Amino acid sequence: MQKQNPFLRLKRYRGDLIENHATEILGTCLLLSSNIKREFVRFLFDGDDKVDLADVETLDVSTQQQLGGYGIVDLLLEAPGTRNIVVEVKVEAEETGPQIQKYRDWLGQTKKGEKYVFSLVKRPSDFKIKDFGGDARHTWRKLYDELYNKYVAVSGKQSLLEPTEKTILEYLLDYMEAERIVSNWTPQQILDYARGVTARKALGTLFEQVKEKLMARQPCPFLEPEIVLHDKDWPCLKIGMKSWKGIFGNQGYLNKLYMYYQTTAAWDGAAEGFLFEIVLWHKPHRNNWALTKPKLAQWIAVLRKNNFRHTTYLKGSRELEGDADKYNFSEAPGTISAWSKDRNVSDISESDLRKMIDSRLVDLCVDRVDQHCAVISAFK
């Protein structure tokens, strides 16, 4: 079972922009871990040995602080009268010169001691922060790498963190990956699923990113997607919608869309790539067959209209030769599943993956999910 990241779950209950949410998550980590806070300050000053880190634990951390006519400071670390550090936090948005200048003016007019203005951004650019009174700009990518290399990559260093701090750091790094603030995988890596841990982590991250993009919709129409990663099965993201209760009933499992990663490493997979399957009926889902059976004719009519084929397996894994809507079932079958006849709908092939970038793959998967969910939602 996938470990639940509270930072990702919290995001679903707040409608904040990604900038605000990322700021709050980072601020929370700095509050909860003195080691992460010390490393973050070292990171801001680019490891400058001249910067005294002895007082880092005395720095108060606040986020989204109103500055009156100077705007809102994203992240503020301060030891009153001694050191004041402003960090402009950006993910998708760009930092602006006038806002950096306002931070500098606010520090100059209201604070004593050392005064610094930094920005934390997603991408490098030619923005010259020093022209507006800033000290330096840094990327989330660099922050991720420094935290990872300090505490994760070198196993002996992990002893520097208390168990709780280690968990907090893992959640922070996972959050950066799942929200696509940093990217540690490529579609091409996933193709090596049968051969290595790196590919499996890449696939898990992709599933997490698709899941988070679906759950970010407001109001969210989706049930919690389930990520299934078992060695002997095809990896799978199982997706359901709240409204499907009116289709499949109150009883049983409602995540009826399966986004499989077909791999040669399991189930006699013939190739590597993604496959989308609609599960109309599966005995282990424990839905109500008495409710399902009379609906099959309409469901299968919807499938035909949308160019889908379906397959039925009876008790004992015996495949039904005809169509489910024309068969007189004496008992509940094992499974009834459907796939689009159009490979551009049902599949994302190995050749597609080889020429794709990570962000495009996430968006394509979400588009395919929407296509299939629309078909299921047409069931009555």
N, C-alpha and C positions, 0 to 999 in steps of 0.2 A: 504494500500500500504506500502511496506517495505521502511523504511528510508534508504537513500543512504549514505553509509559511504565513505567520500572522500579519506580516507587512502587506502581503498580497491580499489577504482576506479583508483587512481593514480598509483597503482602497475601495472595495466594493460598496462599503456603507457610507462613503463620502463622495460627493460630486466634485471634488477639487480638480483643478488642472493638474497635469502630470508634474509641472514645476513645483506647485505647492505640496503635493504629496511626497515627492522626492525630498524636498526640504525637510518636511516633518519626519520622514523616516531617518534621514541622515542625522538630524538633530537628536532624535530619540536614541540612536546608537551612541552618539557622543555623550549623552547624559548617563547612559547605562554602563558605559565601559571607559574607564580612565585610560586604558591602554590604546583603545581605538582613538580616543580624543587626542592623546599624545602623538600618535602616528599621523593623525589628520593635520595637526598643527605643524609637525615636521614636514609633511607633504606640502602644505601651503607655502612654507618658506624654502621649499626645494632642497631640504636637507642641509641648509646653511648651518655650519657648526657654530657660527657667531651668535645664533639665536638661542637665548636661554630658555630651555624647556622645563626648568625646575618648578616654575609656577603654573604649569599647565593644569594641574588638578584644581587650582583655585579659580580657573576661568569658568564663569557662569555661561550657560548656553541658553539662548532664546531664539525663537523662530517667529517669522511674520510679525515683527514688531512695528507698530505704527510710529512714524517719525514726524507727524504733522505735515507741514508743507514740504518736507523732504521725501515723502513717499513711504514705502514699507520696506524694511530691511529683511531679506530672506533669512539670513543666518547671522547671529551676532554672538561672538565669544568675547567676554570682557572680565577683567579683573579691575574694578573701579579705581581710577586714579593711576593705574599702572600700565595696562595693555588693553587695547580695543581692536578687535578684528571683525570687519564686515565681510561677508561672503555673499555675492550675488549668485544665486543658484539658477541655472537654466538647463532645460533638457531639449525641448523642441524650439523654444523661443530664443531669440538672439539678445545678447546684452546690448545696451545702448549707452552712448557716451554721456548724454545729459544725466542719466540716472546714476552712473558711476560718479560724476561730478557732484551730484547732490549728496551722495554718501560722504564724499571727501569734505564737502562744506559742513555737513552735519557733525562729523567728527571734530573738525577744526573749531566749531563754534560751541560745542556742548561737552566735549570730553577732554580729559587730561591724561598725560602719559603717552605711551606709544600708540600710534594710529595707523591702521593698515586697511586697504580695500583690495579684495581679491574677487575673481569670478571663477565659477565652476561650470563648465559648459560641456556639451556633448561632442562637439567637433572642433578641431583646430581651425583657425581662420586668420586673416591678416588684420583683425581688429586690434588697434593699438591702445590698450587700456591705460598705458602710462600718459598718453596725451590728455586724458580726462581725470588725472589724479589717482588712478589705480596703481597697484604695485605689481600684480602679475595675474595672468589667467591660466587656469589649469583645466584638464579634461577629466571627465568621469573615467575614461579608459585608463588614464594614468593612475588615478586613485585606486581603481579596481586592481590594477597590476601591483601597485605598491603594497596594498593590504594583503593581497593573495601571496605575493612573494615573501612578505615578512612573516606571515603567520600560518600559511597553508602549504605552499610548495615545499618548504624545507620542514620536514616533519618535526625535527627537534625543536624548532621555534614555537611549535604549538604549545609547548609547556609554559610559554610566557603568558598565555591566556588562561584564565579560570574557565571551568566548563561552561558556565553561563555566558561568559564573554565569547567563547568559541562558537556557541550556538547563535548568538547575536550576529557575529561576523558572517557566519554561513548564511543567515537569513538576509543580511544586507547584500552580500554578493549575489545570492540567488535572485533577489529582487531586481538588482541591476540587469541581470540577464533576462529575466522573464518580462521586464518592461521594455526590453530592447534599448536600454540606455547604453549598454555595451553589448557586443556580440562576440561570442567565443566559439562559433560553429559556422559551418558552411553546408549547403545542401549536398555538396560532393562528399563531405565527411560521413553523412548519413548512409551513403551507399556502401560504406565499409562496416555496416552493422554486424555482419557475421564474423568479423575479425577483431573487433577491438572495443575497449572501454570508451575511447574518445568519441566514436560514432554513437554509442549508446547514450552518452551524455548529451551529444548534439541533438539526438532525436527527442530525448526527454525535455530538453530546453525548448525545442520547437513545439511540442505538445503543450508545454506550459504557456508559451507565448500565444498560441491559438486560443487556449482556454481563457487566458486573461483578457484577450481582445474581445471575446464573446461576453465575458462577465462584466466588462466595463460599460456595456450599453445601459442607458438609463431611460426609463425603468428597465431593469434586466429581465428579458423574457425567458432566459435559460435556467434550467436546473444546473446544479454543480456538475460540470463534466468530470468524468472519471478517467484517469490515466492508468493504463494497465501495461506493465512491463514485466513479462515473464519469459524466462529463457527458452521454454519449449513452445511458446505461442507467438503469433505475430503480435508485435506491439500495437496498442490500440488506444485511441481517444474515443470514449463513449459519450455521446451528446444527447441531451433531451431538452424539451421545452415545457414550461409550466402548463401551457394551454393543452398539451397532449393528454392531460388527464381526461378531458372531454371526449377524446378519441378512444384511448385504451382503457379507460376506467380508473377508479381510485385504487384498485388493487394491483400491486406488482410494480415492476421496474419500468421506468419511462424513458431511459436513455436509449432510444431506438435507432439512432444513427451511429454507425461505427466507422471511424476513420482509421483504417488499418495501415500499418507499414508492412507490406509484403516483403519477406526476406527469405533467401535461400537457407538461412540458419534454422528455420522452423517450418512445420506443416508442409514440407515438400514444396516450398515456394519456388516458382520457376524463374523469378527475376526479383530485382529490387525496385521498390516504388510504392506509391500510396494507392489505396483502393477504398472506395466509399460504398458502404453497404447499409441498406435499410432493413431492419429486423421487424417484420410484421408480427411474428410470433416466435417465441422461444420458450420452451417449457420451464427452464430454470428461472425465467423472469417472473413466474407465478402470477401472470395476468389471468383474467377470467375468460376461459374458452367459450363459455355460454354467451358472453357478451361479444366476443371477437367473431365467432363463426358467422352470424348473420350479416356482419359488416364486410366480409371478405369480398363480395361481389363489387361493392362500390370502391373499396380500396384498390382492387386489381384493375378496375376501369380507369382509375386515376393513374395508376402505373403505366398502363398501355397508352393513355393519352400523352404521357410525358416520355414515351419511348424507353420504358423500363421493362426488363424481363424479371421473372421471379422463379424461384426454385423451392420445392417443398420436400422435406424429408419426413417420412412417416416413422412410426415406432420401429426401432431396430436399425435406424439409419438407412432405411430403404427409400430411394428417391422415387417420388411420384412422377409418373411419365406424363400426365396431363396437367391442366391448369387447376389451381386450387379452387377457383370459383365455380368449376364445373364438376367437382368431386364431392361425393356424399360421404363426409367424414363420419365414421362410427365412434371415433374417439379423437382426442386432441393429437395433432401431429407433433413431431419433435421440433421442427423449425420451418418457418416460411420467411425467406429473405429475398431481397430485390436489389438489382444493380441497373444502372443506365446502360443501354446498348451503345451509347456514344462514349467512346474512350476519352474524349475531351471533357466529359462530365464525371465518369466513374473512376478515372485513373489520373495519377500524376506519375509519368513513366520515368525510368532510369535516364533516358535521353533528355527529358525535361529537366531533371535535377542537375544534370551535368552542366547545363548552361544557365543556371539560375543563381541569383544572389539571395542571401538569407531573408531580407525584408520582403522581397517579392514572393518568396515561397510562403511566408506567413500569410500575406494578403491573399494569395491564391487559395490556400487551404480554407481561409475564412469565407471566401467567395463560394467555394464548393460546398461548404457546410450550409451556407444560406440557400443555395440551389436545392439541396436535398431536403432541408427543413421545410422549404416551401411546398415540396411535393407531399411530405408527410402531413403538413398542416391542412392540405386539401382533403385529407381523409375525413370521414364523418362517423 
